[in-house]
Amino acid sequence: MLTNNTILITGGSSGIGLELATKLLAKHNTVLICGRSQEKLKEAQKLLPEVKIFQCDIASETECQRLYEWVANHHPNCNMLINNAAIVHKTDFLDDEKAIEKAHYEFETNILAPIRLSKLFLPLLLKNTNAQLINITTGLVYAPRAVYPFYNATKAALHAFTQTLRLQLNNEPIKIIEVLLPVVNTPWHKGNPPKTAITTQKAVEEMIQKLEKSNNTEIRIGAVNLLYWLARIAPAFAIRKINSLA
């Protein structure tokens, strides 16, 4: 059920996170969003006056703890965590002198932060009814794009962690869900999205529809389902195909 919940969305001030906040508020949920930029959070709150905001950088262990304490103290009914926040660097690993620095920040944000937040929030989620933990990944877990050497790896790791967590918590009253997105036209692409990108509205509408109507724990959006089967049948071809897209 996606009504009458208290939902925390990381990276909620723009893109998929902001669209999720918009749609979930319309379904009579209490929505909490966090992000690195206080300015962007304030802009989001102007668009969505009912949303609750908290500024933090989830790449920091201390900031993750601070976020948890804010939610636990002020919104103890929180029963859903959506690990949506992620960063990406489009880079050439060999030639980029800052490659390791970039990798470190991507791994802290894209995989260590969701792991930390899951560990912090699971006891709180489990105290409340309709508990759900939703991790947002990508179809690139099936076929990586060469221009994103670290992003692919972090999301593949989150994919595996989500599967493992689901197995370990099989007897607990919580849904562990993964949503795998195709390429989406968000600020992530800095004004230059691939031609195959779909809108945030289309991606989130399909996501919510499938979350409401499906019991699947791995939800593939848009063309991701095709990529999934292609990668299983002809993995080398799938990688060539995904890397040939403009």
C-alpha positions as CSV (number, residue, x, y, z in Angstrom):
1,M,0.0,0.0,0.0
2,L,1.3,3.4,-0.9
3,T,-1.1,5.5,1.1
4,N,-1.0,6.7,4.7
5,N,2.7,6.0,5.2
6,T,5.6,8.0,6.4
7,I,8.3,7.8,3.7
8,L,11.9,8.9,3.7
9,I,13.4,9.5,0.2
10,T,17.1,10.2,-0.1
11,G,18.1,12.5,-2.9
12,G,14.6,13.9,-2.9
13,S,15.2,17.5,-4.0
14,S,15.4,16.8,-7.8
15,G,14.9,14.2,-10.5
16,I,13.4,10.9,-9.6
17,G,13.4,11.7,-5.9
18,L,11.4,14.9,-6.3
19,E,8.9,13.2,-8.7
20,L,8.4,10.4,-6.2
21,A,7.8,13.0,-3.4
22,T,5.2,14.7,-5.6
23,K,3.3,11.5,-6.4
24,L,3.5,10.1,-2.9
25,L,2.3,13.3,-1.3
26,A,-0.7,13.1,-3.6
27,K,-1.5,9.7,-2.1
28,H,-1.9,11.1,1.4
29,N,1.6,10.1,2.7
30,T,3.9,12.0,5.0
31,V,7.0,12.5,2.8
32,L,10.5,13.3,4.2
33,I,13.3,14.2,1.8
34,C,17.0,14.7,2.3
35,G,19.7,16.1,0.1
36,R,23.1,17.8,0.1
37,S,21.9,21.2,-1.0
38,Q,19.8,23.3,1.4
39,E,19.0,25.6,-1.5
40,K,17.6,22.7,-3.6
41,L,15.7,21.4,-0.6
42,K,14.1,24.8,0.0
43,E,13.1,25.0,-3.7
44,A,11.5,21.6,-3.4
45,Q,9.6,22.7,-0.4
46,K,8.3,25.7,-2.2
47,L,6.9,23.4,-4.9
48,L,5.7,20.9,-2.2
49,P,4.9,22.8,1.0
50,E,3.8,19.7,2.8
51,V,7.2,17.9,2.3
52,K,9.6,17.7,5.3
53,I,13.2,18.5,4.5
54,F,16.6,17.6,6.1
55,Q,20.0,18.7,4.8
56,C,22.8,16.2,4.9
57,D,25.4,14.4,2.9
58,I,24.8,10.7,3.1
59,A,28.4,10.0,2.0
60,S,29.3,10.8,5.6
61,E,28.7,8.2,8.3
62,T,28.1,11.0,10.8
63,E,25.5,12.6,8.6
64,C,23.7,9.3,8.1
65,Q,23.5,9.0,11.9
66,R,22.2,12.6,12.2
67,L,19.5,11.9,9.5
68,Y,18.4,8.8,11.4
69,E,18.2,10.6,14.7
70,W,16.1,13.4,13.1
71,V,13.6,10.9,11.7
72,A,13.5,8.7,14.8
73,N,12.9,11.8,17.0
74,H,10.5,13.7,14.8
75,H,8.9,11.1,12.6
76,P,8.9,7.8,14.6
77,N,6.1,6.4,12.4
78,C,8.5,6.2,9.4
79,N,7.8,2.8,7.8
80,M,9.3,3.3,4.4
81,L,12.9,4.1,3.3
82,I,13.6,4.7,-0.4
83,N,17.4,4.7,-1.0
84,N,17.3,6.9,-4.2
85,A,20.3,9.2,-3.9
86,A,23.3,8.5,-6.2
87,I,26.1,10.3,-8.0
88,V,28.0,9.5,-11.1
89,H,31.2,10.5,-12.8
90,K,31.6,10.0,-16.6
91,T,35.3,9.4,-16.8
92,D,38.2,7.6,-18.5
93,F,39.8,5.5,-15.8
94,L,43.3,5.4,-17.2
95,D,43.7,9.1,-18.0
96,D,41.7,10.7,-15.1
97,E,44.1,11.7,-12.4
98,K,41.2,12.1,-9.9
99,A,39.7,8.7,-10.8
100,I,40.3,7.2,-7.3
101,E,38.9,10.3,-5.6
102,K,35.8,10.1,-7.7
103,A,35.5,6.3,-7.1
104,H,35.7,6.9,-3.4
105,Y,32.9,9.4,-3.3
106,E,30.7,7.3,-5.6
107,F,31.1,4.2,-3.4
108,E,30.4,6.2,-0.2
109,T,27.2,7.7,-1.7
110,N,25.9,4.9,-3.9
111,I,26.5,1.8,-1.9
112,L,27.9,2.4,1.6
113,A,25.2,5.0,2.4
114,P,22.3,2.7,1.5
115,I,24.0,0.0,3.6
116,R,24.5,2.3,6.5
117,L,21.0,3.7,6.3
118,S,19.5,0.2,6.0
119,K,21.3,-0.8,9.2
120,L,20.2,2.3,11.0
121,F,16.6,2.3,9.9
122,L,15.5,-1.3,9.8
123,P,14.7,-1.5,13.5
124,L,12.6,1.6,13.2
125,L,10.8,0.4,10.0
126,L,10.1,-3.0,11.7
127,K,8.3,-1.3,14.5
128,N,5.7,0.1,12.1
129,T,3.1,-1.5,9.9
130,N,3.5,-1.9,6.1
131,A,7.3,-1.7,6.4
132,Q,9.2,-1.4,3.1
133,L,12.8,-0.7,2.1
134,I,13.1,0.2,-1.5
135,N,16.5,0.5,-3.2
136,I,16.8,2.2,-6.6
137,T,19.2,0.7,-9.0
138,T,19.5,0.6,-12.8
139,G,19.4,-1.7,-15.8
140,L,23.1,-1.3,-16.0
141,V,23.5,-4.0,-13.3
142,Y,22.8,-6.4,-16.2
143,A,25.0,-4.7,-18.9
144,P,27.4,-1.9,-17.8
145,R,28.2,1.2,-19.8
146,A,31.9,1.8,-20.2
147,V,31.7,5.6,-19.6
148,Y,30.5,4.9,-16.0
149,P,33.3,2.7,-14.5
150,F,32.3,3.3,-10.9
151,Y,28.6,3.9,-11.1
152,N,28.0,0.4,-12.7
153,A,30.0,-1.2,-9.9
154,T,28.2,0.6,-7.1
155,K,24.7,-0.3,-8.5
156,A,25.7,-3.9,-9.1
157,A,26.8,-4.1,-5.5
158,L,23.5,-2.6,-4.3
159,H,21.7,-5.1,-6.5
160,A,23.5,-8.0,-4.8
161,F,23.1,-6.4,-1.3
162,T,19.4,-6.0,-1.8
163,Q,19.0,-9.7,-2.9
164,T,21.0,-10.8,0.1
165,L,19.0,-8.6,2.5
166,R,15.8,-10.0,1.2
167,L,16.9,-13.5,1.9
168,Q,18.1,-12.7,5.4
169,L,14.9,-10.9,6.3
170,N,12.6,-13.4,4.7
171,N,10.8,-14.1,8.0
172,E,10.5,-10.4,9.0
173,P,7.4,-8.3,8.4
174,I,9.0,-6.1,5.8
175,K,9.2,-5.9,2.0
176,I,12.7,-5.5,0.5
177,I,12.2,-4.1,-3.0
178,E,14.5,-3.1,-5.8
179,V,13.5,-0.8,-8.6
180,L,15.7,-0.9,-11.7
181,L,15.4,2.2,-13.8
182,P,16.3,2.7,-17.5
183,V,17.9,6.0,-18.6
184,V,15.8,8.9,-17.3
185,N,15.9,12.5,-18.2
186,T,17.0,14.1,-14.9
187,P,19.6,16.7,-13.8
188,W,21.9,13.8,-13.4
189,H,22.7,14.2,-17.2
190,K,23.5,17.9,-16.9
191,G,21.2,18.9,-19.7
192,N,22.5,16.3,-22.2
193,P,20.4,13.2,-21.7
194,P,20.7,10.2,-24.1
195,K,18.1,10.1,-26.9
196,T,16.6,6.9,-25.3
197,A,15.9,8.7,-21.9
198,I,12.3,8.7,-20.6
199,T,10.8,11.4,-18.5
200,T,10.8,11.3,-14.7
201,Q,7.0,11.4,-14.8
202,K,6.8,8.3,-17.0
203,A,9.4,6.4,-14.9
204,V,7.8,7.3,-11.5
205,E,4.2,6.6,-12.8
206,E,5.2,3.1,-13.9
207,M,7.2,2.6,-10.7
208,I,4.2,3.4,-8.5
209,Q,1.8,1.4,-10.6
210,K,4.0,-1.7,-10.3
211,L,4.7,-1.1,-6.6
212,E,0.9,-1.0,-5.9
213,K,-0.2,-3.8,-8.2
214,S,2.7,-6.3,-8.2
215,N,4.1,-8.6,-5.6
216,N,7.4,-8.7,-7.4
217,T,10.4,-7.7,-5.3
218,E,12.5,-6.7,-8.4
219,I,10.6,-4.1,-10.5
220,R,12.0,-3.4,-13.9
221,I,11.0,-0.1,-15.4
222,G,10.7,0.6,-19.2
223,A,13.2,-1.1,-21.4
224,V,15.0,-2.7,-18.4
225,N,12.9,-5.8,-18.7
226,L,14.1,-6.3,-22.3
227,L,17.7,-5.7,-21.2
228,Y,17.4,-8.2,-18.5
229,W,16.3,-11.0,-20.9
230,L,18.9,-9.9,-23.5
231,A,21.7,-10.1,-20.9
232,R,20.6,-13.6,-19.9
233,I,20.4,-14.9,-23.5
234,A,23.3,-13.0,-25.2
235,P,25.3,-11.1,-22.5
236,A,28.1,-10.0,-24.9
237,F,25.6,-8.6,-27.3
238,A,23.7,-6.8,-24.5
239,I,26.9,-5.1,-23.5
240,R,27.7,-4.0,-27.0
241,K,24.2,-2.8,-27.5
242,I,24.0,-0.7,-24.3
243,N,27.4,0.9,-25.2
244,S,26.3,1.8,-28.7
245,L,23.4,3.9,-27.6
246,A,23.8,7.7,-28.0
